[in-house]
Amino acid sequence: MSETDDLDRPAPDDANEADAAEQRAALDETVDGPGTAAPLPEEANEADAAEQRREVPVDEDDYR
């Protein structure tokens, strides 16, 4: 079963309407992702560039 096979089924009665709509919305394919990074300059260290391209998740417990 594919993740999109159940899009024609109604959401459960206890589901929040906004959440259900967001989960059924199509993905925006134009969002920049890891595959759309700029080319690596010749003088850049590959390890440094790879580390800088990594996305750091937000830690809600880490309040500053």
PDB file of N, CA, C and O in Angstrom, chain B, residues numbered from 101:
ATOM      1  N   MET B 101       0.844  -1.185   0.000  1.00  0.00           N
ATOM      2  CA  MET B 101       0.000   0.000   0.000  1.00  0.00           C
ATOM      3  C   MET B 101       0.882   1.239   0.000  1.00  0.00           C
ATOM      4  O   MET B 101       1.817   1.338   0.795  1.00  0.00           O
ATOM      5  N   SER B 102       0.601   2.153  -0.858  1.00  0.00           N
ATOM      6  CA  SER B 102       1.349   3.400  -0.949  1.00  0.00           C
ATOM      7  C   SER B 102       0.831   4.403   0.074  1.00  0.00           C
ATOM      8  O   SER B 102      -0.290   4.282   0.568  1.00  0.00           O
ATOM      9  N   GLU B 103       1.658   5.392   0.383  1.00  0.00           N
ATOM     10  CA  GLU B 103       1.243   6.415   1.348  1.00  0.00           C
ATOM     11  C   GLU B 103       0.072   7.246   0.838  1.00  0.00           C
ATOM     12  O   GLU B 103      -0.650   7.847   1.633  1.00  0.00           O
ATOM     13  N   THR B 104      -0.125   7.289  -0.473  1.00  0.00           N
ATOM     14  CA  THR B 104      -1.188   8.114  -1.044  1.00  0.00           C
ATOM     15  C   THR B 104      -2.411   7.315  -1.464  1.00  0.00           C
ATOM     16  O   THR B 104      -3.340   7.877  -2.044  1.00  0.00           O
ATOM     17  N   ASP B 105      -2.432   6.024  -1.185  1.00  0.00           N
ATOM     18  CA  ASP B 105      -3.568   5.197  -1.589  1.00  0.00           C
ATOM     19  C   ASP B 105      -4.853   5.537  -0.844  1.00  0.00           C
ATOM     20  O   ASP B 105      -5.941   5.254  -1.347  1.00  0.00           O
ATOM     21  N   ASP B 106      -4.758   6.134   0.333  1.00  0.00           N
ATOM     22  CA  ASP B 106      -5.948   6.374   1.148  1.00  0.00           C
ATOM     23  C   ASP B 106      -6.431   7.825   1.108  1.00  0.00           C
ATOM     24  O   ASP B 106      -7.181   8.238   1.992  1.00  0.00           O
ATOM     25  N   LEU B 107      -6.024   8.601   0.116  1.00  0.00           N
ATOM     26  CA  LEU B 107      -6.414  10.010   0.061  1.00  0.00           C
ATOM     27  C   LEU B 107      -7.901  10.198  -0.191  1.00  0.00           C
ATOM     28  O   LEU B 107      -8.456  11.241   0.155  1.00  0.00           O
ATOM     29  N   ASP B 108      -8.554   9.211  -0.787  1.00  0.00           N
ATOM     30  CA  ASP B 108      -9.981   9.359  -1.063  1.00  0.00           C
ATOM     31  C   ASP B 108     -10.847   8.977   0.132  1.00  0.00           C
ATOM     32  O   ASP B 108     -12.058   9.194   0.102  1.00  0.00           O
ATOM     33  N   ARG B 109     -10.252   8.413   1.182  1.00  0.00           N
ATOM     34  CA  ARG B 109     -11.010   8.070   2.386  1.00  0.00           C
ATOM     35  C   ARG B 109     -11.187   9.304   3.259  1.00  0.00           C
ATOM     36  O   ARG B 109     -10.274  10.124   3.350  1.00  0.00           O
ATOM     37  N   PRO B 110     -12.335   9.456   3.901  1.00  0.00           N
ATOM     38  CA  PRO B 110     -12.547  10.615   4.783  1.00  0.00           C
ATOM     39  C   PRO B 110     -11.685  10.510   6.038  1.00  0.00           C
ATOM     40  O   PRO B 110     -11.308   9.416   6.459  1.00  0.00           O
ATOM     41  N   ALA B 111     -11.383  11.655   6.620  1.00  0.00           N
ATOM     42  CA  ALA B 111     -10.601  11.694   7.860  1.00  0.00           C
ATOM     43  C   ALA B 111     -11.459  11.170   9.009  1.00  0.00           C
ATOM     44  O   ALA B 111     -12.684  11.286   8.961  1.00  0.00           O
ATOM     45  N   PRO B 112     -10.844  10.602  10.033  1.00  0.00           N
ATOM     46  CA  PRO B 112     -11.613  10.137  11.198  1.00  0.00           C
ATOM     47  C   PRO B 112     -12.365  11.295  11.853  1.00  0.00           C
ATOM     48  O   PRO B 112     -11.961  12.452  11.735  1.00  0.00           O
ATOM     49  N   ASP B 113     -13.461  10.976  12.543  1.00  0.00           N
ATOM     50  CA  ASP B 113     -14.288  12.008  13.173  1.00  0.00           C
ATOM     51  C   ASP B 113     -13.536  12.796  14.237  1.00  0.00           C
ATOM     52  O   ASP B 113     -13.818  13.976  14.442  1.00  0.00           O
ATOM     53  N   ASP B 114     -12.585  12.164  14.917  1.00  0.00           N
ATOM     54  CA  ASP B 114     -11.865  12.852  15.988  1.00  0.00           C
ATOM     55  C   ASP B 114     -10.628  13.609  15.493  1.00  0.00           C
ATOM     56  O   ASP B 114      -9.896  14.181  16.300  1.00  0.00           O
ATOM     57  N   ALA B 115     -10.387  13.619  14.184  1.00  0.00           N
ATOM     58  CA  ALA B 115      -9.215  14.308  13.639  1.00  0.00           C
ATOM     59  C   ALA B 115      -9.469  15.810  13.555  1.00  0.00           C
ATOM     60  O   ALA B 115     -10.557  16.251  13.187  1.00  0.00           O
ATOM     61  N   ASN B 116      -8.450  16.582  13.902  1.00  0.00           N
ATOM     62  CA  ASN B 116      -8.512  18.030  13.767  1.00  0.00           C
ATOM     63  C   ASN B 116      -8.586  18.355  12.275  1.00  0.00           C
ATOM     64  O   ASN B 116      -7.813  17.811  11.486  1.00  0.00           O
ATOM     65  N   GLU B 117      -9.505  19.233  11.884  1.00  0.00           N
ATOM     66  CA  GLU B 117      -9.709  19.540  10.471  1.00  0.00           C
ATOM     67  C   GLU B 117      -8.462  20.095   9.802  1.00  0.00           C
ATOM     68  O   GLU B 117      -8.118  19.686   8.693  1.00  0.00           O
ATOM     69  N   ALA B 118      -7.780  21.025  10.468  1.00  0.00           N
ATOM     70  CA  ALA B 118      -6.581  21.641   9.894  1.00  0.00           C
ATOM     71  C   ALA B 118      -5.466  20.612   9.729  1.00  0.00           C
ATOM     72  O   ALA B 118      -4.765  20.611   8.718  1.00  0.00           O
ATOM     73  N   ASP B 119      -5.302  19.738  10.719  1.00  0.00           N
ATOM     74  CA  ASP B 119      -4.268  18.704  10.633  1.00  0.00           C
ATOM     75  C   ASP B 119      -4.553  17.744   9.484  1.00  0.00           C
ATOM     76  O   ASP B 119      -3.652  17.383   8.727  1.00  0.00           O
ATOM     77  N   ALA B 120      -5.802  17.337   9.362  1.00  0.00           N
ATOM     78  CA  ALA B 120      -6.172  16.409   8.296  1.00  0.00           C
ATOM     79  C   ALA B 120      -5.941  17.041   6.927  1.00  0.00           C
ATOM     80  O   ALA B 120      -5.456  16.375   6.013  1.00  0.00           O
ATOM     81  N   ALA B 121      -6.284  18.318   6.779  1.00  0.00           N
ATOM     82  CA  ALA B 121      -6.086  19.003   5.503  1.00  0.00           C
ATOM     83  C   ALA B 121      -4.599  19.116   5.179  1.00  0.00           C
ATOM     84  O   ALA B 121      -4.197  18.927   4.031  1.00  0.00           O
ATOM     85  N   GLU B 122      -3.790  19.421   6.181  1.00  0.00           N
ATOM     86  CA  GLU B 122      -2.349  19.553   5.959  1.00  0.00           C
ATOM     87  C   GLU B 122      -1.734  18.213   5.562  1.00  0.00           C
ATOM     88  O   GLU B 122      -0.860  18.161   4.696  1.00  0.00           O
ATOM     89  N   GLN B 123      -2.180  17.148   6.182  1.00  0.00           N
ATOM     90  CA  GLN B 123      -1.630  15.828   5.875  1.00  0.00           C
ATOM     91  C   GLN B 123      -2.030  15.354   4.488  1.00  0.00           C
ATOM     92  O   GLN B 123      -1.307  14.569   3.873  1.00  0.00           O
ATOM     93  N   ARG B 124      -3.152  15.808   3.992  1.00  0.00           N
ATOM     94  CA  ARG B 124      -3.607  15.395   2.672  1.00  0.00           C
ATOM     95  C   ARG B 124      -3.153  16.340   1.565  1.00  0.00           C
ATOM     96  O   ARG B 124      -3.342  16.039   0.386  1.00  0.00           O
ATOM     97  N   ALA B 125      -2.559  17.473   1.919  1.00  0.00           N
ATOM     98  CA  ALA B 125      -2.105  18.438   0.918  1.00  0.00           C
ATOM     99  C   ALA B 125      -0.922  17.868   0.139  1.00  0.00           C
ATOM    100  O   ALA B 125      -0.121  17.103   0.675  1.00  0.00           O
ATOM    101  N   ALA B 126      -0.828  18.248  -1.119  1.00  0.00           N
ATOM    102  CA  ALA B 126       0.293  17.804  -1.948  1.00  0.00           C
ATOM    103  C   ALA B 126       1.577  18.487  -1.488  1.00  0.00           C
ATOM    104  O   ALA B 126       1.558  19.617  -1.000  1.00  0.00           O
ATOM    105  N   LEU B 127       2.680  17.784  -1.652  1.00  0.00           N
ATOM    106  CA  LEU B 127       3.966  18.361  -1.284  1.00  0.00           C
ATOM    107  C   LEU B 127       4.369  19.424  -2.287  1.00  0.00           C
ATOM    108  O   LEU B 127       4.081  19.306  -3.478  1.00  0.00           O
ATOM    109  N   ASP B 128       5.033  20.455  -1.808  1.00  0.00           N
ATOM    110  CA  ASP B 128       5.549  21.507  -2.670  1.00  0.00           C
ATOM    111  C   ASP B 128       6.933  21.081  -3.139  1.00  0.00           C
ATOM    112  O   ASP B 128       7.885  21.092  -2.358  1.00  0.00           O
ATOM    113  N   GLU B 129       7.048  20.713  -4.381  1.00  0.00           N
ATOM    114  CA  GLU B 129       8.314  20.199  -4.907  1.00  0.00           C
ATOM    115  C   GLU B 129       9.335  21.302  -5.179  1.00  0.00           C
ATOM    116  O   GLU B 129      10.482  20.995  -5.504  1.00  0.00           O
ATOM    117  N   THR B 130       8.959  22.569  -5.056  1.00  0.00           N
ATOM    118  CA  THR B 130       9.891  23.658  -5.343  1.00  0.00           C
ATOM    119  C   THR B 130      10.709  24.067  -4.132  1.00  0.00           C
ATOM    120  O   THR B 130      11.571  24.938  -4.248  1.00  0.00           O
ATOM    121  N   VAL B 131      10.471  23.475  -2.987  1.00  0.00           N
ATOM    122  CA  VAL B 131      11.215  23.811  -1.779  1.00  0.00           C
ATOM    123  C   VAL B 131      12.659  23.367  -1.939  1.00  0.00           C
ATOM    124  O   VAL B 131      12.933  22.260  -2.402  1.00  0.00           O
ATOM    125  N   ASP B 132      13.578  24.242  -1.552  1.00  0.00           N
ATOM    126  CA  ASP B 132      14.991  23.897  -1.628  1.00  0.00           C
ATOM    127  C   ASP B 132      15.299  22.762  -0.676  1.00  0.00           C
ATOM    128  O   ASP B 132      14.932  22.811   0.498  1.00  0.00           O
ATOM    129  N   GLY B 133      15.945  21.780  -1.160  1.00  0.00           N
ATOM    130  CA  GLY B 133      16.336  20.646  -0.336  1.00  0.00           C
ATOM    131  C   GLY B 133      17.825  20.396  -0.457  1.00  0.00           C
ATOM    132  O   GLY B 133      18.539  21.187  -1.073  1.00  0.00           O
ATOM    133  N   PRO B 134      18.296  19.321   0.116  1.00  0.00           N
ATOM    134  CA  PRO B 134      19.722  19.053   0.077  1.00  0.00           C
ATOM    135  C   PRO B 134      20.263  18.845  -1.335  1.00  0.00           C
ATOM    136  O   PRO B 134      21.458  19.035  -1.563  1.00  0.00           O
ATOM    137  N   GLY B 135      19.426  18.464  -2.276  1.00  0.00           N
ATOM    138  CA  GLY B 135      19.888  18.244  -3.639  1.00  0.00           C
ATOM    139  C   GLY B 135      20.010  19.507  -4.464  1.00  0.00           C
ATOM    140  O   GLY B 135      20.469  19.445  -5.604  1.00  0.00           O
ATOM    141  N   THR B 136      19.613  20.659  -3.926  1.00  0.00           N
ATOM    142  CA  THR B 136      19.641  21.905  -4.689  1.00  0.00           C
ATOM    143  C   THR B 136      20.727  22.856  -4.207  1.00  0.00           C
ATOM    144  O   THR B 136      20.630  24.062  -4.433  1.00  0.00           O
ATOM    145  N   ALA B 137      21.751  22.340  -3.554  1.00  0.00           N
ATOM    146  CA  ALA B 137      22.816  23.186  -3.020  1.00  0.00           C
ATOM    147  C   ALA B 137      23.656  23.758  -4.160  1.00  0.00           C
ATOM    148  O   ALA B 137      23.756  23.172  -5.238  1.00  0.00           O
ATOM    149  N   ALA B 138      24.249  24.907  -3.894  1.00  0.00           N
ATOM    150  CA  ALA B 138      25.115  25.556  -4.871  1.00  0.00           C
ATOM    151  C   ALA B 138      26.352  24.694  -5.105  1.00  0.00           C
ATOM    152  O   ALA B 138      26.736  23.909  -4.238  1.00  0.00           O
ATOM    153  N   PRO B 139      26.977  24.837  -6.271  1.00  0.00           N
ATOM    154  CA  PRO B 139      28.187  24.054  -6.528  1.00  0.00           C
ATOM    155  C   PRO B 139      29.294  24.413  -5.539  1.00  0.00           C
ATOM    156  O   PRO B 139      29.373  25.546  -5.062  1.00  0.00           O
ATOM    157  N   LEU B 140      30.124  23.457  -5.246  1.00  0.00           N
ATOM    158  CA  LEU B 140      31.209  23.617  -4.284  1.00  0.00           C
ATOM    159  C   LEU B 140      32.368  24.376  -4.925  1.00  0.00           C
ATOM    160  O   LEU B 140      32.876  23.947  -5.962  1.00  0.00           O
ATOM    161  N   PRO B 141      32.804  25.504  -4.332  1.00  0.00           N
ATOM    162  CA  PRO B 141      33.966  26.218  -4.879  1.00  0.00           C
ATOM    163  C   PRO B 141      35.216  25.338  -4.801  1.00  0.00           C
ATOM    164  O   PRO B 141      35.323  24.494  -3.911  1.00  0.00           O
ATOM    165  N   GLU B 142      36.144  25.526  -5.712  1.00  0.00           N
ATOM    166  CA  GLU B 142      37.341  24.691  -5.760  1.00  0.00           C
ATOM    167  C   GLU B 142      38.167  24.783  -4.491  1.00  0.00           C
ATOM    168  O   GLU B 142      38.759  23.788  -4.074  1.00  0.00           O
ATOM    169  N   GLU B 143      38.222  25.959  -3.862  1.00  0.00           N
ATOM    170  CA  GLU B 143      39.080  26.147  -2.694  1.00  0.00           C
ATOM    171  C   GLU B 143      38.429  25.678  -1.389  1.00  0.00           C
ATOM    172  O   GLU B 143      39.079  25.697  -0.344  1.00  0.00           O
ATOM    173  N   ALA B 144      37.164  25.260  -1.427  1.00  0.00           N
ATOM    174  CA  ALA B 144      36.468  24.840  -0.208  1.00  0.00           C
ATOM    175  C   ALA B 144      36.827  23.402   0.151  1.00  0.00           C
ATOM    176  O   ALA B 144      36.959  22.542  -0.720  1.00  0.00           O
ATOM    177  N   ASN B 145      36.981  23.160   1.438  1.00  0.00           N
ATOM    178  CA  ASN B 145      37.218  21.818   1.946  1.00  0.00           C
ATOM    179  C   ASN B 145      35.891  21.063   1.872  1.00  0.00           C
ATOM    180  O   ASN B 145      34.874  21.558   2.358  1.00  0.00           O
ATOM    181  N   GLU B 146      35.887  19.883   1.275  1.00  0.00           N
ATOM    182  CA  GLU B 146      34.642  19.130   1.077  1.00  0.00           C
ATOM    183  C   GLU B 146      33.957  18.781   2.394  1.00  0.00           C
ATOM    184  O   GLU B 146      32.730  18.834   2.488  1.00  0.00           O
ATOM    185  N   ALA B 147      34.738  18.424   3.412  1.00  0.00           N
ATOM    186  CA  ALA B 147      34.153  18.063   4.710  1.00  0.00           C
ATOM    187  C   ALA B 147      33.490  19.272   5.357  1.00  0.00           C
ATOM    188  O   ALA B 147      32.402  19.151   5.919  1.00  0.00           O
ATOM    189  N   ASP B 148      34.132  20.436   5.285  1.00  0.00           N
ATOM    190  CA  ASP B 148      33.545  21.651   5.855  1.00  0.00           C
ATOM    191  C   ASP B 148      32.255  22.022   5.135  1.00  0.00           C
ATOM    192  O   ASP B 148      31.266  22.382   5.773  1.00  0.00           O
ATOM    193  N   ALA B 149      32.263  21.934   3.810  1.00  0.00           N
ATOM    194  CA  ALA B 149      31.077  22.278   3.032  1.00  0.00           C
ATOM    195  C   ALA B 149      29.929  21.321   3.345  1.00  0.00           C
ATOM    196  O   ALA B 149      28.781  21.749   3.464  1.00  0.00           O
ATOM    197  N   ALA B 150      30.233  20.029   3.479  1.00  0.00           N
ATOM    198  CA  ALA B 150      29.191  19.051   3.794  1.00  0.00           C
ATOM    199  C   ALA B 150      28.601  19.317   5.167  1.00  0.00           C
ATOM    200  O   ALA B 150      27.390  19.208   5.358  1.00  0.00           O
ATOM    201  N   GLU B 151      29.449  19.666   6.123  1.00  0.00           N
ATOM    202  CA  GLU B 151      28.968  19.955   7.474  1.00  0.00           C
ATOM    203  C   GLU B 151      28.086  21.204   7.488  1.00  0.00           C
ATOM    204  O   GLU B 151      27.085  21.244   8.203  1.00  0.00           O
ATOM    205  N   GLN B 152      28.443  22.208   6.717  1.00  0.00           N
ATOM    206  CA  GLN B 152      27.669  23.447   6.684  1.00  0.00           C
ATOM    207  C   GLN B 152      26.337  23.265   5.975  1.00  0.00           C
ATOM    208  O   GLN B 152      25.399  24.016   6.246  1.00  0.00           O
ATOM    209  N   ARG B 153      26.225  22.308   5.090  1.00  0.00           N
ATOM    210  CA  ARG B 153      24.970  22.060   4.374  1.00  0.00           C
ATOM    211  C   ARG B 153      23.983  21.241   5.190  1.00  0.00           C
ATOM    212  O   ARG B 153      22.794  21.210   4.874  1.00  0.00           O
ATOM    213  N   ARG B 154      24.464  20.578   6.235  1.00  0.00           N
ATOM    214  CA  ARG B 154      23.596  19.746   7.071  1.00  0.00           C
ATOM    215  C   ARG B 154      22.603  20.606   7.830  1.00  0.00           C
ATOM    216  O   ARG B 154      22.970  21.624   8.416  1.00  0.00           O
ATOM    217  N   GLU B 155      21.345  20.192   7.816  1.00  0.00           N
ATOM    218  CA  GLU B 155      20.300  20.916   8.534  1.00  0.00           C
ATOM    219  C   GLU B 155      20.285  20.468   9.988  1.00  0.00           C
ATOM    220  O   GLU B 155      20.303  19.273  10.284  1.00  0.00           O
ATOM    221  N   VAL B 156      20.252  21.436  10.885  1.00  0.00           N
ATOM    222  CA  VAL B 156      20.224  21.141  12.314  1.00  0.00           C
ATOM    223  C   VAL B 156      18.779  21.244  12.784  1.00  0.00           C
ATOM    224  O   VAL B 156      18.161  22.299  12.639  1.00  0.00           O
ATOM    225  N   PRO B 157      18.230  20.166  13.347  1.00  0.00           N
ATOM    226  CA  PRO B 157      16.841  20.221  13.809  1.00  0.00           C
ATOM    227  C   PRO B 157      16.696  21.143  15.015  1.00  0.00           C
ATOM    228  O   PRO B 157      17.619  21.280  15.818  1.00  0.00           O
ATOM    229  N   VAL B 158      15.544  21.766  15.130  1.00  0.00           N
ATOM    230  CA  VAL B 158      15.260  22.650  16.251  1.00  0.00           C
ATOM    231  C   VAL B 158      14.965  21.800  17.478  1.00  0.00           C
ATOM    232  O   VAL B 158      14.123  20.903  17.433  1.00  0.00           O
ATOM    233  N   ASP B 159      15.654  22.082  18.564  1.00  0.00           N
ATOM    234  CA  ASP B 159      15.429  21.375  19.820  1.00  0.00           C
ATOM    235  C   ASP B 159      14.609  22.291  20.715  1.00  0.00           C
ATOM    236  O   ASP B 159      15.134  23.261  21.261  1.00  0.00           O
ATOM    237  N   GLU B 160      13.324  21.987  20.868  1.00  0.00           N
ATOM    238  CA  GLU B 160      12.443  22.858  21.643  1.00  0.00           C
ATOM    239  C   GLU B 160      12.806  22.883  23.118  1.00  0.00           C
ATOM    240  O   GLU B 160      12.432  23.816  23.829  1.00  0.00           O
ATOM    241  N   ASP B 161      13.532  21.870  23.591  1.00  0.00           N
ATOM    242  CA  ASP B 161      13.947  21.845  24.994  1.00  0.00           C
ATOM    243  C   ASP B 161      15.146  22.746  25.248  1.00  0.00           C
ATOM    244  O   ASP B 161      15.421  23.100  26.394  1.00  0.00           O
ATOM    245  N   ASP B 162      15.858  23.118  24.199  1.00  0.00           N
ATOM    246  CA  ASP B 162      17.049  23.955  24.333  1.00  0.00           C
ATOM    247  C   ASP B 162      16.643  25.419  24.191  1.00  0.00           C
ATOM    248  O   ASP B 162      16.672  25.975  23.093  1.00  0.00           O
ATOM    249  N   TYR B 163      16.270  26.028  25.290  1.00  0.00           N
ATOM    250  CA  TYR B 163      15.831  27.424  25.279  1.00  0.00           C
ATOM    251  C   TYR B 163      17.029  28.323  25.507  1.00  0.00           C
ATOM    252  O   TYR B 163      17.844  28.060  26.391  1.00  0.00           O
ATOM    253  N   ARG B 164      17.142  29.364  24.732  1.00  0.00           N
ATOM    254  CA  ARG B 164      18.284  30.277  24.896  1.00  0.00           C
ATOM    255  C   ARG B 164      17.811  31.602  25.384  1.00  0.00           C
ATOM    256  O   ARG B 164      18.618  32.510  25.586  1.00  0.00           O
TER     257      ARG B 164
END
